[in-house]
Amino acid sequence: MDTFAHRTWVPFYLASFGTISIGFFRALDGVMLLSSLLLVGAALAIIFITIQGEVERCNRQKELMETLSQKAKAAGEGRQSDAK
C-alpha cells in the first residue's frame, strides 16, 4: 500500500484521534460512560473498515497492473513474431 497517497488520511486520522480523545476524557470523568464507549467503538469500527477498504483497493490495483503488464508482454511478443 502506498502510504504517500494521502487521499483522506490526514483529516481522517485527525477526526478519529479527536473522537477517541473526547470519548476517553469523558470516560475518565465518569460522565456518560456508555456514550463514550459507543463513540470510541464507532470510531474504531470506521477506522478498521476504511483501512480494510484501502487494502482491498490496493490489491485490486496491483492485480490490474499485473494483468495489464501480461497483456502488454503478450502483445510485444506477437509483434516480434510478425516482424520475423
Secondary structure as GFF3:
##gff-version 3
##sequence-region A 1 84
A	DSSP	alpha_helix	9	29	.	.	.	ID=ss1
A	DSSP	alpha_helix	33	83	.	.	.	ID=ss2
###
